[in-house]
Amino acid sequence: MKYLLFFLVSFVAKQNCTAQVDPVGSFNRHVFEAWQGESIRIGPFSVKGSPYLFGEAFDGFITYKGGRVLNQTRILYDVYHQKAGVELQSMIYEAVKPVESFTIKLPEKFGGQRLLFKASALFGEDVKGFYVVIEEGEKSSFLKMYKSKIIADPNNPMDTKMKVFEQYVEYYLFKKDDRSMHPVKLKKKDFLKEFGDIKFADRYLANNTVDFGKEQDVADLLHAYNLGL
């Protein structure tokens, strides 16, 4: 009965999310094909695009270490250098105390989601960064991190001095029992290799159809696991 109820709730949620948006792909195509902004000098390269998540600031609130919260502000997240803060004159204002978390509301053109980011330090990591919390529970957390790299300009690959920013995402499974972080891909084989509880996965998959290429389907599996269904 618990599985049936969970399946029905999940089905309704998925029906409401059928028109999924790929904001990373859309933004990268815009940078590659129609970017009109100024290039950024990084080392010997002139780089087209933006180091900021989707190239702009977003409405949200931000929490600093110690508990200070800034509400109703504009937040920039530099996914190339992995830093975030309040927007000030189109740049990041970095406070003395580090950012612990922030929440932004994406506009409809980027999917309209509300995203919660938590600093990697909260997961016991020394590497600087911020994870989007997709699912979080007593046993495991399903996370993703937006990143950016510099690549050759797809429209002019022979120009060795001109580069572009390409944004991408990486997924992670955080196991709370041993506080270990495991990189995962949205593939059944790769995910189950890191998931660990194969008995639960087999039981869940026998009662639910899961597309491991979709964030929400993987999040539903983790949600059921965290609830002990």
TIZAKOL-732885 format. One line per 10 residues: their letters; for each residue x, y, z of C-alpha. Coordinates in pm, 1 decimal. Example, Ala and Ser with C-alpha at 12.3 -4.5 7.8 and 13.67 -1.06 7.14 Angstrom:
<nodes>
AS> 1230.0 -450.0 780.0; 1367.0 -106.0 714.0
</nodes>
This chain:
<nodes>
MKYLLFFLVS> 0.0 0.0 0.0; 283.3 240.9 82.8; 441.8 174.5 -256.6; 109.9 227.6 -436.0; 50.8 558.5 -259.6; 405.3 672.6 -330.8; 371.2 570.9 -696.7; 50.3 772.5 -735.6; 205.7 1083.6 -579.5; 514.5 1045.8 -796.6
FVAKQNCTAQ> 302.7 997.2 -1109.1; 113.3 1321.6 -1047.9; 438.2 1510.7 -986.0; 591.1 1374.9 -1305.2; 283.3 1463.5 -1508.4; 326.7 1821.9 -1390.7; 691.7 1820.7 -1500.0; 660.3 1668.2 -1847.2; 764.9 1989.4 -2019.9; 1116.8 1984.0 -1885.3
VDPVGSFNRH> 1358.5 2261.6 -1965.6; 1732.3 2213.2 -2020.3; 1861.6 2551.6 -1899.5; 2229.3 2451.0 -1921.4; 2198.9 2337.2 -2281.7; 1994.0 2642.6 -2378.1; 2239.6 2883.2 -2218.4; 2540.3 2714.4 -2378.0; 2378.0 2733.5 -2720.9; 2313.7 3103.0 -2663.1
VFEAWQGESI> 2679.6 3159.5 -2571.7; 2806.9 2959.7 -2869.4; 2573.7 3111.6 -3127.4; 2445.7 3451.8 -3017.5; 2658.4 3596.1 -2733.6; 2680.0 3976.0 -2762.6; 2854.9 4057.8 -2435.2; 3218.2 4143.8 -2384.0; 3480.1 3870.8 -2362.9; 3666.7 3804.2 -2037.0
RIGPFSVKGS> 4042.8 3781.7 -2017.9; 4156.8 3462.7 -1841.7; 4527.8 3393.9 -1872.1; 4625.0 3413.4 -2240.5; 4266.2 3361.8 -2358.2; 3978.0 3589.6 -2447.6; 3675.0 3398.6 -2321.0; 3323.1 3447.1 -2455.8; 3026.4 3396.6 -2227.1; 2988.7 3438.0 -1852.1
PYLFGEAFDG> 3136.3 3269.4 -1543.3; 2801.3 3326.5 -1367.0; 2525.8 3066.6 -1355.6; 2324.2 3125.8 -1673.3; 2497.9 3460.8 -1707.3; 2288.2 3661.2 -1463.3; 2181.3 3731.2 -1105.1; 1867.0 3580.2 -952.9; 1624.8 3677.2 -677.9; 1671.4 3486.7 -355.4
FITYKGGRVL> 1809.3 3484.7 -4.1; 2149.6 3397.2 130.0; 2273.3 3261.1 465.7; 2622.6 3326.3 599.0; 2820.2 3129.7 855.1; 2698.1 3237.1 1197.3; 2334.9 3255.0 1089.6; 2309.5 3598.8 928.8; 2042.9 3592.5 655.0; 1986.6 3842.3 374.4
NQTRILYDVY> 1636.0 3817.6 232.6; 1496.4 3948.6 -95.5; 1830.3 4014.8 -256.1; 1994.1 3949.2 -592.2; 2247.8 3667.2 -595.2; 2531.5 3593.1 -835.4; 2687.7 3248.7 -845.8; 3023.1 3220.2 -1022.6; 3029.6 2856.2 -1132.0; 3380.7 2886.3 -1279.3
HQKAGVELQS> 3550.0 3008.4 -959.4; 3283.3 2852.1 -730.4; 3188.5 3156.2 -528.7; 2855.8 3320.9 -457.0; 2729.6 3641.1 -304.1; 2506.9 3942.9 -331.4; 2513.7 4124.2 -663.9; 2667.5 4470.8 -643.9; 2714.9 4661.9 -968.4; 2702.1 4336.7 -1168.0
MIYEAVKPVE> 2974.6 4179.8 -952.3; 2979.2 3952.4 -647.9; 3008.5 4121.1 -311.3; 3195.2 3876.2 -89.5; 3123.7 3923.6 280.3; 3380.3 3852.3 549.3; 3197.3 3540.3 663.0; 3159.1 3257.5 411.4; 2829.5 3169.6 246.6; 2671.2 2857.2 395.2
SFTIKLPEKF> 2368.9 2835.8 168.4; 2155.0 3031.8 -69.4; 1824.5 2986.5 -247.5; 1738.5 3132.5 -586.4; 1425.1 3138.7 -798.4; 1492.6 3075.8 -1164.7; 1274.3 3258.4 -1416.6; 1047.9 3054.1 -1642.6; 1296.7 3066.2 -1930.0; 1529.2 2854.3 -1715.3
GGQRLLFKAS> 1257.2 2622.3 -1585.7; 1107.9 2828.4 -1301.9; 1255.5 2611.7 -1025.5; 1350.5 2718.7 -677.5; 1700.2 2588.0 -607.0; 1865.2 2541.9 -268.0; 2246.7 2548.5 -272.0; 2457.5 2432.3 21.8; 2830.0 2493.9 62.3; 3052.7 2191.3 14.4
ALFGEDVKGF> 3198.0 2255.0 362.2; 2864.0 2145.6 511.4; 2931.4 1802.1 364.2; 3278.3 1786.6 516.9; 3464.9 1880.3 200.3; 3767.7 2104.8 168.0; 3708.6 2177.8 -201.5; 3521.2 2502.4 -252.0; 3181.9 2472.1 -416.4; 2803.9 2463.5 -378.9
YVVIEEGEKS> 2569.6 2168.7 -420.0; 2208.5 2193.5 -533.0; 2000.0 1981.7 -297.2; 1765.7 1769.6 -510.4; 1668.9 1522.9 -236.7; 1784.1 1520.3 123.8; 1690.2 1277.2 398.1; 1807.3 1077.3 696.5; 2007.9 828.0 490.6; 2119.1 987.6 166.5
SFLKMYKSKI> 2121.3 1312.5 -27.3; 2100.9 1346.9 -404.3; 2299.9 1652.2 -511.4; 2426.1 1826.2 -820.1; 2685.8 2092.8 -881.1; 2691.7 2346.7 -1161.4; 3037.3 2393.8 -1308.1; 3200.9 2572.2 -1598.9; 3503.8 2501.6 -1815.2; 3683.7 2685.8 -2092.5
IADPNNPMDT> 3670.2 2520.0 -2432.5; 3753.9 2609.2 -2792.2; 3492.1 2821.6 -2966.5; 3273.7 2570.0 -3158.9; 3213.3 2832.8 -3427.0; 3582.2 2914.4 -3466.7; 3789.6 2618.5 -3341.1; 4103.5 2730.3 -3525.2; 4132.7 3050.3 -3320.0; 4363.7 2940.6 -3037.5
KMKVFEQYVE> 4323.0 3265.4 -2843.2; 3942.4 3279.4 -2842.9; 3763.1 3044.3 -2601.1; 3413.0 3008.8 -2456.6; 3267.5 2919.6 -2117.9; 3071.5 2594.8 -2122.9; 2850.1 2525.5 -1822.3; 2768.0 2169.7 -1714.9; 2643.5 1970.7 -1415.4; 2778.2 1683.3 -1210.9
YYLFKKDDRS> 2569.0 1460.3 -982.2; 2657.3 1320.1 -641.6; 2519.9 1081.3 -382.4; 2602.0 1174.2 -23.3; 2576.2 888.5 225.2; 2512.0 1013.9 575.1; 2618.2 701.7 764.1; 2984.2 749.7 675.2; 2956.0 1105.2 534.2; 3100.4 997.3 201.6
MHPVKLKKKD> 3044.5 1174.9 -130.2; 3010.2 961.6 -442.4; 2999.5 1103.3 -796.8; 2717.3 942.0 -996.2; 2584.3 960.8 -1348.1; 2218.8 951.0 -1448.3; 2252.5 591.8 -1561.2; 2102.8 288.8 -1387.7; 2425.9 90.4 -1376.8; 2636.3 380.2 -1248.2
FLKEFGDIKF> 2382.5 492.6 -991.4; 2316.0 146.9 -844.6; 2690.2 84.4 -821.1; 2719.0 373.4 -573.3; 2375.7 345.2 -411.3; 2465.7 41.2 -204.2; 2124.7 -86.1 -87.7; 2054.8 -322.0 -378.4; 1775.1 -505.8 -194.7; 1580.8 -183.3 -154.4
ADRYLANNTV> 1652.4 -82.0 -516.1; 1531.1 -418.0 -648.5; 1211.8 -393.6 -442.7; 1149.6 -34.3 -551.2; 1213.8 -105.2 -919.4; 973.5 -399.1 -907.5; 695.0 -157.4 -813.4; 794.9 160.8 -998.4; 908.6 258.9 -1345.0; 1228.6 461.7 -1314.5
DFGKEQDVAD> 1398.8 658.6 -1590.2; 1747.9 701.8 -1449.0; 1813.4 974.2 -1704.3; 1569.7 1201.7 -1519.9; 1659.3 1383.1 -1198.2; 1307.3 1355.6 -1059.4; 1287.8 978.4 -1101.2; 1617.1 931.6 -915.4; 1503.8 1179.6 -649.1; 1179.1 981.7 -602.6
LLHAYNLGL> 1379.6 663.4 -546.5; 1601.3 835.3 -287.4; 1296.3 992.0 -122.1; 1134.6 650.8 -77.5; 1463.1 512.1 55.8; 1499.8 795.9 307.7; 1143.2 741.9 429.4; 1197.9 368.6 466.6; 914.3 278.9 231.4
</nodes>
